[in-house]
C-alpha cells in the first residue's frame, strides 16, 4: 500500500478542455470516481470559433448532447474543408449529420464540463499538475503548492505543452515549427467592401492570410508572423497591424481585439498513448497546424474511444488487452490525420509546384467522388479499426439509422454496448449489464445483426450465437454469473 493511503479517485484527469471534460463524462456513465484538474481558475474566455465535424457531431448525438450544442452553434454545409478549396458539400457523405457546427470554444467547453459535472464528475480549477509517480497500486499526482493526490489512473489531457507527457518521459517525435501564424478577432476601421476587394486579390496568391467577418462588426484575422517566436509570449495588436501591412499593404485600421494568439506548423505524435497507469489524449498526444479544424475533434474522439475501456478496467470486467487497444486504435488515426494536414499545408504554399498541384486537385474535386473522399477524411467518418478479417463494415462506426424504437444514437446515451438484431433470435445473456439488446427486423441494415461498442464502432457482424458470445467476451469481458 502506498503511504498516502488507498486511491481517493479512480481517475484523475489533467486538463478541463473539451477532451478532458468529454472523458470525465464518459467515465461517469460507468460510475467511475473522476476528478478533473485544471490550472486555470476560470475557463478560457476568448470566443474563438471552433468547428465540430461530422464524427464529433455524431458522438454528441450518441450521448444526448446534440440539441444543447446546436442551440449555441451556427450550422453550415460539410464542404470546402480540404485545404480551403472552395467546393460545395459532396452529396454522398455516409451520415445523417452532413453538416459542420461552428461554436465558440468557451461554449463547447462549458457545455461538456456541465455535462460531466451533472453526471457526478468533480472539477477543481486553479490546480496545476507538476509531477507524477506510479507504482503497482496507482499514481501519485503532485500539484503546485505541494499537495499530493492518489488515484488508480491518470490521464493527461493538458494540451500541447502537457506536463503529464513531459513527466512521463515518452517521446514526442515529429517536425518542429518552421513558420508561425497570428490569429485573432478584432474590429477594423475600413468598410467591408474594401476588405472584400483586398481579400479577393490576395486569395489568388496567398492562402495563409484572411479577414473574415464573424458578426457584430468583428473580423477573424489570420496573417503570417514575421518568424517563429516564443509562443509562451502572446502577440499584441501591433504585431497584427505590422504583418498585415507587410502582407496586404494595409492594416485595415484594426483595433479593439477580443483575443489574440499565434500557432505554428509543428506536427508531432507521441510514441505511446499509455505507460502503465498513465495515459494521454488530445493535444497532449498529438499536435498539428489547425488547417481543416481537426484538433478539437480528434481529442473528443480520443476521449470516447478511451472512456469505456478505462471504465471497464476499473470496474473489473475488461479483458487483459482491452485498455491497450486505445493506443493500437487511436495512434494510427492521429498519424493519418497528421499526414492529411501535411498534404493540405503543402497545398497552401505559394510556391509554383504546390500551386500547380492545387489547381489540378481543384479540378479533380469537381468529381463528386473525389470531393466526397477528401471531405470524409477531414470529418472523421472513414476511420476503420483493425478488428481482423470481415466485411467492410467491421471496425467502422455505424451511421445513425432508423430503428423501431426511434433513432439508433438515441439508444446509446448511456455509453453501453448495443446488439442490433434483425433476426430476433440472438441474446446478450450474461452481458446484459453492459450491452443492450435491440431486436428489430426493420432496421436499415443489410446484415443480420451487428454488435456495437459504446463508441459506435461495429465489433461483430453475423447471426451465430456462439460466435457472438466469443466477440462479447473479447470486447465486454466474461459474462456475469
C-alpha positions as CSV (number, residue, x, y, z in Angstrom):
1,X,0.0,0.0,0.0
2,X,1.2,3.5,-0.8
3,X,1.9,5.7,2.2
4,X,-0.7,8.2,1.0
5,X,-3.4,5.5,1.7
6,X,-5.5,3.9,-1.0
7,X,-6.5,5.9,-4.1
8,X,-9.2,8.5,-3.4
9,X,-10.1,8.6,-7.1
10,X,-10.4,6.0,-9.8
11,X,-9.2,8.5,-12.4
12,X,-7.6,11.9,-12.3
13,X,-7.7,13.9,-15.5
14,X,-5.2,16.7,-16.0
15,X,-6.9,19.4,-18.1
16,X,-10.5,20.5,-18.4
17,X,-10.7,21.4,-22.1
18,X,-13.0,19.6,-24.5
19,X,-11.0,16.3,-24.3
20,X,-10.8,16.2,-20.5
21,X,-14.4,17.2,-20.0
22,X,-15.7,14.6,-22.5
23,X,-13.6,11.9,-21.0
24,X,-14.8,12.7,-17.5
25,X,-18.4,12.4,-18.7
26,X,-17.7,9.1,-20.4
27,X,-16.2,7.6,-17.3
28,X,-19.1,8.8,-15.1
29,X,-21.5,6.9,-17.3
30,X,-20.0,3.9,-15.7
31,X,-19.9,5.2,-12.1
32,X,-16.1,5.8,-12.1
33,X,-14.9,8.3,-9.5
34,X,-13.4,11.1,-11.5
35,X,-11.5,14.3,-10.6
36,X,-10.6,16.8,-13.3
37,X,-7.8,19.3,-12.5
38,X,-7.1,22.5,-14.5
39,X,-4.5,25.1,-13.8
40,X,-6.8,28.0,-14.9
41,X,-9.1,29.4,-12.3
42,X,-11.7,30.2,-15.0
43,X,-12.3,28.6,-18.4
44,X,-10.8,30.5,-21.3
45,X,-12.9,33.5,-22.2
46,X,-11.8,34.4,-25.7
47,X,-14.5,33.5,-28.2
48,X,-12.5,31.6,-30.8
49,X,-14.9,29.8,-33.1
50,X,-14.2,26.1,-33.5
51,X,-15.9,23.6,-35.8
52,X,-17.4,20.3,-34.8
53,X,-17.1,17.9,-37.8
54,X,-19.5,15.1,-38.7
55,X,-18.0,12.4,-36.4
56,X,-17.9,14.6,-33.4
57,X,-21.5,15.7,-34.1
58,X,-22.4,12.0,-34.3
59,X,-20.8,11.5,-30.9
60,X,-22.8,14.4,-29.4
61,X,-26.0,12.8,-30.7
62,X,-24.8,9.4,-29.3
63,X,-24.6,10.9,-25.8
64,X,-27.8,13.1,-26.0
65,X,-25.8,16.4,-26.2
66,X,-26.5,17.4,-29.8
67,X,-29.6,19.5,-29.1
68,X,-27.7,21.5,-26.5
69,X,-24.8,22.1,-28.7
70,X,-26.8,23.1,-31.7
71,X,-28.6,25.7,-29.7
72,X,-25.3,27.6,-29.4
73,X,-23.8,26.8,-32.8
74,X,-24.0,28.0,-36.4
75,X,-24.7,25.3,-38.9
76,X,-23.0,25.2,-42.3
77,X,-22.7,22.6,-45.1
78,X,-20.0,20.0,-44.8
79,X,-17.9,21.3,-47.7
80,X,-14.9,23.4,-48.5
81,X,-12.7,21.9,-45.8
82,X,-9.9,20.3,-47.7
83,X,-7.0,22.8,-48.0
84,X,-9.8,25.5,-48.0
85,X,-10.5,24.6,-51.6
86,X,-13.9,26.2,-52.3
87,X,-16.2,23.3,-53.2
88,X,-19.8,22.6,-52.3
89,X,-20.6,19.8,-49.8
90,X,-20.5,16.4,-51.5
91,X,-23.7,14.6,-52.0
92,X,-22.7,11.1,-50.8
93,X,-21.5,11.5,-47.2
94,X,-22.4,8.4,-45.2
95,X,-24.1,10.2,-42.3
96,X,-27.4,11.5,-41.1
97,X,-25.5,14.6,-39.9
98,X,-23.9,16.0,-43.1
99,X,-23.0,19.5,-41.7
100,X,-20.5,21.4,-39.6
101,X,-21.3,23.2,-36.4
102,X,-19.3,26.4,-35.6
103,X,-19.3,27.1,-31.9
104,X,-17.3,29.4,-29.6
105,X,-14.7,27.3,-27.9
106,X,-15.6,28.6,-24.4
107,X,-19.2,27.5,-25.0
108,X,-18.4,23.9,-26.1
109,X,-16.0,23.6,-23.1
110,X,-18.7,24.9,-20.7
111,X,-21.4,22.5,-22.2
112,X,-19.1,19.5,-21.9
113,X,-17.9,20.5,-18.4
114,X,-21.6,20.9,-17.2
115,X,-22.4,17.6,-18.7
116,X,-19.6,15.9,-16.8
117,X,-20.5,17.6,-13.5
118,X,-24.2,16.7,-13.9
119,X,-23.1,13.1,-14.2
120,X,-21.1,13.4,-11.0
121,X,-17.5,14.4,-12.0
122,X,-15.6,16.7,-9.7
123,X,-13.8,19.6,-11.3
124,X,-11.1,21.6,-9.4
125,X,-9.7,24.7,-11.1
126,X,-6.6,26.6,-10.1
127,X,-4.8,23.2,-9.7
128,X,-1.8,22.6,-11.8
129,X,-0.3,19.2,-12.1
130,X,3.5,19.4,-11.6
131,X,4.6,15.8,-11.2
132,X,3.6,12.2,-11.0
133,X,4.9,8.8,-9.8
134,X,3.2,5.5,-10.5
135,X,3.5,2.1,-8.8
136,X,1.6,-1.2,-8.9
137,X,-1.3,0.3,-6.9
138,X,-1.8,3.6,-8.5
139,X,-0.4,7.0,-9.3
140,X,0.6,9.8,-7.0
141,X,-0.2,13.2,-8.6
142,X,1.7,16.2,-7.4
143,X,0.1,19.7,-7.5
144,X,1.6,23.1,-7.5
145,X,1.9,24.1,-3.8
146,X,2.9,20.6,-2.7
147,X,-0.4,18.8,-2.4
148,X,-0.5,15.2,-3.5
149,X,-3.4,13.1,-4.7
150,X,-3.7,9.4,-5.0
151,X,-5.5,7.8,-8.0
152,X,-5.7,4.5,-9.8
153,X,-5.2,6.1,-13.2
154,X,-4.0,9.4,-14.5
155,X,-4.9,10.8,-18.0
156,X,-3.1,13.8,-19.4
157,X,-5.5,16.0,-21.4
158,X,-3.4,19.0,-20.6
159,X,-2.6,20.3,-24.1
160,X,0.4,20.6,-26.4
161,X,2.8,21.5,-23.6
162,X,1.5,18.7,-21.5
163,X,3.2,18.4,-18.1
164,X,1.9,14.8,-17.8
165,X,3.6,13.8,-21.1
166,X,6.9,15.5,-20.1
167,X,6.9,13.9,-16.7
168,X,6.1,10.6,-18.2
169,X,9.2,10.8,-20.4
170,X,7.7,9.4,-23.6
171,X,9.0,10.5,-27.0
172,X,7.1,13.2,-29.0
173,X,8.7,12.9,-32.4
174,X,7.8,15.0,-35.4
175,X,8.6,18.2,-37.2
176,X,9.3,21.4,-35.3
177,X,7.6,24.7,-36.4
178,X,9.1,26.2,-39.5
179,X,6.6,29.0,-39.8
180,X,4.2,30.8,-37.5
181,X,0.8,32.5,-38.0
182,X,-1.0,35.1,-36.0
183,X,-4.7,34.6,-35.4
184,X,-7.3,36.7,-33.5
185,X,-10.6,38.6,-33.6
186,X,-10.8,42.3,-33.7
187,X,-12.6,45.3,-35.2
188,X,-11.5,47.1,-38.3
189,X,-11.5,50.8,-39.4
190,X,-12.4,50.4,-43.1
191,X,-15.6,49.5,-45.0
192,X,-16.4,45.8,-45.6
193,X,-16.3,46.4,-49.3
194,X,-12.6,47.4,-49.2
195,X,-11.7,44.3,-47.2
196,X,-13.6,42.0,-49.6
197,X,-11.8,43.5,-52.6
198,X,-8.4,43.2,-51.0
199,X,-9.0,39.6,-49.9
200,X,-10.3,38.6,-53.3
201,X,-7.0,39.8,-54.9
202,X,-4.9,38.3,-52.1
203,X,-6.6,34.9,-52.2
204,X,-5.3,34.1,-55.6
205,X,-1.7,34.1,-54.4
206,X,-1.6,34.0,-50.6
207,X,-3.8,31.5,-48.9
208,X,-2.5,31.8,-45.3
209,X,-3.9,35.3,-44.8
210,X,-7.5,36.3,-44.5
211,X,-10.0,38.6,-42.8
212,X,-13.5,37.1,-42.4
213,X,-16.5,38.7,-40.6
214,X,-17.7,36.7,-37.6
215,X,-20.6,39.1,-36.6
216,X,-21.2,42.3,-34.7
217,X,-18.6,44.1,-36.8
218,X,-15.8,41.8,-35.6
219,X,-13.4,40.1,-38.0
220,X,-11.4,36.9,-37.7
221,X,-7.8,37.8,-38.8
222,X,-5.2,35.4,-39.8
223,X,-1.8,36.6,-41.1
224,X,1.7,35.1,-41.3
225,X,4.0,36.1,-38.5
226,X,7.5,37.6,-39.1
227,X,9.1,34.4,-37.8
228,X,9.0,31.6,-35.2
229,X,9.0,33.1,-31.7
230,X,8.4,32.0,-28.1
231,X,4.8,31.0,-28.2
232,X,4.6,31.5,-24.4
233,X,4.6,35.2,-25.2
234,X,1.2,36.3,-26.6
235,X,1.2,38.6,-29.6
236,X,-0.1,42.2,-29.3
237,X,-2.3,44.2,-31.7
238,X,0.7,46.0,-33.3
239,X,2.1,42.6,-34.4
240,X,-1.1,42.0,-36.4
241,X,-1.0,45.6,-37.9
242,X,2.6,45.3,-38.8
243,X,2.2,41.9,-40.6
244,X,-0.9,43.0,-42.4
245,X,0.9,46.0,-43.8
246,X,3.8,43.7,-44.9
247,X,1.5,41.1,-46.5
248,X,-1.5,43.1,-47.7
249,X,-0.2,46.6,-47.9
250,X,-2.6,48.0,-45.3
251,X,-3.5,47.2,-41.7
252,X,-7.3,47.9,-42.3
253,X,-7.2,50.1,-39.2
254,X,-7.5,47.0,-36.9
255,X,-8.4,47.8,-33.2
256,X,-10.3,46.6,-30.2
257,X,-9.1,43.0,-30.2
258,X,-11.3,40.3,-28.5
259,X,-8.4,37.8,-28.4
260,X,-5.0,37.3,-30.0
261,X,-2.9,34.2,-30.4
262,X,-0.3,32.5,-32.5
263,X,0.2,29.0,-33.8
264,X,3.0,27.2,-35.6
265,X,3.1,24.4,-38.1
266,X,4.8,21.8,-35.9
267,X,3.4,18.3,-36.2
268,X,4.2,15.7,-33.5
269,X,2.7,12.4,-32.4
270,X,3.6,10.8,-29.1
271,X,5.2,7.4,-29.3
272,X,2.9,5.8,-26.7
273,X,-0.6,6.7,-25.6
274,X,-0.2,4.6,-22.4
275,X,2.6,3.9,-20.0
276,X,1.3,1.7,-17.2
277,X,-1.4,3.6,-15.3
278,X,-0.9,6.9,-17.1
279,X,-2.5,7.7,-20.5
280,X,-2.5,10.6,-22.9
281,X,-5.3,12.1,-25.0
282,X,-6.0,15.1,-27.2
283,X,-3.3,17.7,-27.8
284,X,-1.1,16.0,-25.1
285,X,-0.7,13.1,-27.6
286,X,-0.7,14.9,-30.9
287,X,-0.2,18.4,-32.3
288,X,-0.5,19.8,-35.8
289,X,-1.4,23.0,-37.6
290,X,-5.2,23.9,-37.3
291,X,-5.8,23.6,-41.1
292,X,-9.0,21.6,-41.5
293,X,-10.1,22.3,-37.9
294,X,-9.4,18.7,-36.7
295,X,-7.7,19.3,-33.3
296,X,-10.7,19.5,-31.0
297,X,-12.4,16.8,-32.9
298,X,-9.5,14.4,-32.7
299,X,-9.3,14.9,-28.9
300,X,-13.1,14.4,-28.3
301,X,-12.9,11.2,-30.4
302,X,-9.9,10.0,-28.3
303,X,-12.0,10.6,-25.2
304,X,-14.9,8.5,-26.4
305,X,-12.6,5.7,-27.5
306,X,-10.8,5.6,-24.2
307,X,-13.6,6.3,-21.7
308,X,-15.5,2.9,-21.8
309,X,-12.2,0.9,-21.9
310,X,-10.7,2.6,-18.9
311,X,-14.0,2.3,-17.1
312,X,-14.1,-1.5,-17.9
313,X,-10.6,-1.8,-16.5
314,X,-11.7,-0.1,-13.3
315,X,-15.0,-2.0,-13.0
316,X,-13.1,-5.2,-13.3
317,X,-14.6,-6.7,-16.5
318,X,-12.1,-5.7,-19.1
319,X,-10.0,-8.3,-20.9
320,X,-6.3,-8.3,-20.4
321,X,-5.7,-6.4,-23.6
322,X,-8.7,-4.1,-23.9
323,X,-7.0,-1.0,-22.5
324,X,-4.1,-1.4,-24.8
325,X,-6.4,-1.2,-27.8
326,X,-6.7,2.5,-27.1
327,X,-3.2,3.1,-28.3
328,X,-3.5,0.5,-31.1
329,X,-6.6,2.2,-32.5
330,X,-6.0,5.9,-31.9
331,X,-2.3,6.2,-32.7
332,X,-2.8,5.2,-36.4
333,X,-5.8,7.6,-36.6
334,X,-3.7,10.5,-35.4
335,X,-0.8,9.5,-37.8
336,X,-3.3,9.6,-40.7
337,X,-4.7,13.0,-39.6
338,X,-1.1,14.4,-39.5
339,X,-0.5,13.1,-43.0
340,X,-3.7,14.7,-44.4
341,X,-2.8,18.0,-42.6
342,X,0.7,17.9,-44.1
343,X,-0.8,17.5,-47.6
344,X,-3.1,20.4,-47.0
345,X,-0.3,22.6,-45.7
346,X,1.8,21.9,-48.8
347,X,-1.2,22.9,-51.0
348,X,-1.4,26.2,-49.2
349,X,2.2,27.1,-50.2
350,X,2.7,30.0,-52.7
351,X,5.5,28.1,-54.5
352,X,4.8,27.2,-58.1
353,X,4.8,23.4,-57.6
354,X,2.3,23.3,-54.8
355,X,0.1,25.9,-56.6
356,X,0.1,23.7,-59.8
357,X,-0.9,20.7,-57.7
358,X,-3.6,22.8,-56.1
359,X,-5.1,23.8,-59.4
360,X,-5.1,20.1,-60.6
361,X,-6.8,19.0,-57.3
362,X,-9.3,21.8,-57.6
363,X,-10.3,20.4,-61.0
364,X,-10.5,16.8,-59.7
365,X,-12.7,17.8,-56.8
366,X,-15.4,18.7,-59.4
367,X,-15.9,15.0,-59.4
368,X,-18.2,14.3,-56.5
369,X,-16.4,11.0,-55.7
370,X,-13.1,12.9,-55.2
371,X,-14.8,15.7,-53.2
372,X,-16.5,13.1,-51.0
373,X,-13.4,11.1,-50.3
374,X,-11.3,14.2,-49.3
375,X,-14.2,15.6,-47.2
376,X,-14.7,12.3,-45.4
377,X,-11.0,12.3,-44.4
378,X,-11.5,15.7,-42.8
379,X,-14.8,15.0,-41.0
380,X,-13.6,11.7,-39.4
381,X,-16.1,9.1,-40.8
382,X,-13.6,6.9,-42.8
383,X,-11.9,5.5,-39.7
384,X,-11.8,1.7,-39.7
385,X,-10.2,0.0,-36.7
386,X,-8.5,-3.3,-37.3
387,X,-10.7,-6.0,-35.8
388,X,-9.5,-8.7,-38.1
389,X,-10.9,-10.1,-41.4
390,X,-14.5,-9.5,-42.1
391,X,-17.0,-7.3,-44.1
392,X,-16.0,-3.7,-44.8
393,X,-18.4,-2.5,-42.1
394,X,-16.4,-4.4,-39.4
395,X,-14.4,-1.9,-37.4
396,X,-16.2,1.2,-38.8
397,X,-18.7,3.3,-37.0
398,X,-22.4,2.7,-37.9
399,X,-24.3,5.8,-39.0
400,X,-27.4,7.0,-37.1
401,X,-30.1,4.8,-38.7
402,X,-33.8,4.4,-38.1
403,X,-34.7,1.6,-35.7
404,X,-38.0,0.5,-34.4
405,X,-37.7,2.4,-31.1
406,X,-36.6,5.6,-32.9
407,X,-33.1,6.6,-33.9
408,X,-30.1,4.3,-33.2
409,X,-28.0,7.0,-31.5
410,X,-30.9,7.8,-29.1
411,X,-30.4,4.3,-27.7
412,X,-26.7,4.9,-26.9
413,X,-26.9,7.7,-24.4
414,X,-25.7,5.5,-21.5
415,X,-22.4,4.6,-23.1
416,X,-23.2,0.9,-23.2
417,X,-22.7,-1.7,-26.0
418,X,-25.6,-2.5,-28.2
419,X,-26.7,-5.6,-30.2
420,X,-28.9,-4.6,-33.1
421,X,-30.5,-7.9,-34.2
422,X,-32.6,-8.2,-37.3
423,X,-33.1,-12.0,-36.8
424,X,-34.8,-11.6,-33.4
425,X,-33.1,-14.8,-32.4
426,X,-29.9,-13.6,-30.6
427,X,-29.4,-12.7,-27.0
428,X,-26.8,-11.0,-24.9
429,X,-27.2,-13.3,-21.9
430,X,-24.8,-12.6,-19.1
431,X,-23.6,-9.4,-20.7
432,X,-27.0,-7.6,-20.2
433,X,-25.4,-5.4,-17.6
434,X,-23.1,-4.0,-20.2
435,X,-24.8,-4.5,-23.6
436,X,-28.3,-3.5,-24.6
437,X,-30.4,-5.8,-27.0
438,X,-32.4,-4.2,-29.7
439,X,-34.3,-6.8,-31.8
440,X,-35.7,-5.1,-35.0
441,X,-36.3,-6.9,-38.3
442,X,-37.0,-3.5,-39.9
443,X,-33.6,-1.9,-39.1
444,X,-31.9,-0.3,-42.1
445,X,-29.1,-2.9,-42.2
446,X,-28.0,-5.3,-45.0
447,X,-26.6,-7.7,-42.5
448,X,-28.3,-10.0,-39.9
449,X,-27.0,-8.3,-36.8
450,X,-24.3,-6.0,-35.5
451,X,-22.6,-5.7,-32.1
452,X,-21.7,-2.1,-31.4
453,X,-19.1,-0.9,-28.9
454,X,-20.0,2.1,-26.8
455,X,-18.2,4.3,-29.2
456,X,-20.5,3.2,-32.1
457,X,-17.9,1.0,-33.9
458,X,-19.1,-2.3,-35.3
459,X,-17.3,-5.1,-33.3
460,X,-19.1,-8.1,-34.8
461,X,-21.4,-9.0,-37.8
462,X,-23.3,-12.2,-38.1
463,X,-26.2,-14.4,-36.9
464,X,-24.4,-17.2,-35.0
465,X,-25.0,-17.1,-31.2
466,X,-21.8,-18.9,-30.3
467,X,-19.7,-16.6,-32.5
468,X,-21.4,-13.7,-30.9
469,X,-20.5,-14.9,-27.4
470,X,-16.8,-15.0,-28.4
471,X,-17.0,-11.4,-29.5
472,X,-18.9,-10.3,-26.5
473,X,-16.2,-11.8,-24.4
474,X,-13.5,-10.1,-26.4
475,X,-15.0,-6.6,-26.0
476,X,-17.1,-6.8,-22.8
477,X,-15.2,-9.4,-20.7
478,X,-16.6,-12.5,-19.0
479,X,-20.4,-12.7,-18.6
480,X,-21.9,-12.0,-15.2
481,X,-22.8,-15.1,-13.1
